[in-house]
């Protein structure tokens, strides 16, 4: 497993040490590490009672809204 540390190109190498009079062996692979996605803050009223509504928004596009219910009035 390889863990990306920062976005950009990287070369990954795998080397087997020399053994039994044979030279070491090496393989490489060029990879691109993509930047992690980020999301802007959600704005809007932070509470709504049963039967009521509130409007929330974010400037980030391409995501999906979901909810986590805790019962009663949501805050």
RAQUI-V47603 format. One record per pair of residues at least 24 apart in sequence whose C-alpha atoms are under 6 Angstrom apart, sorted by the first residue. I is the first residue (numbers start at 1). J is the second residue. D is the distance in whole Angstrom. If there is no record, write none. Layout:
I	J	D
I	J	D
This chain:
7	33	5
7	34	5
7	35	5
8	32	6
8	33	5
46	75	6
47	74	6
47	75	4
48	74	6
49	73	5
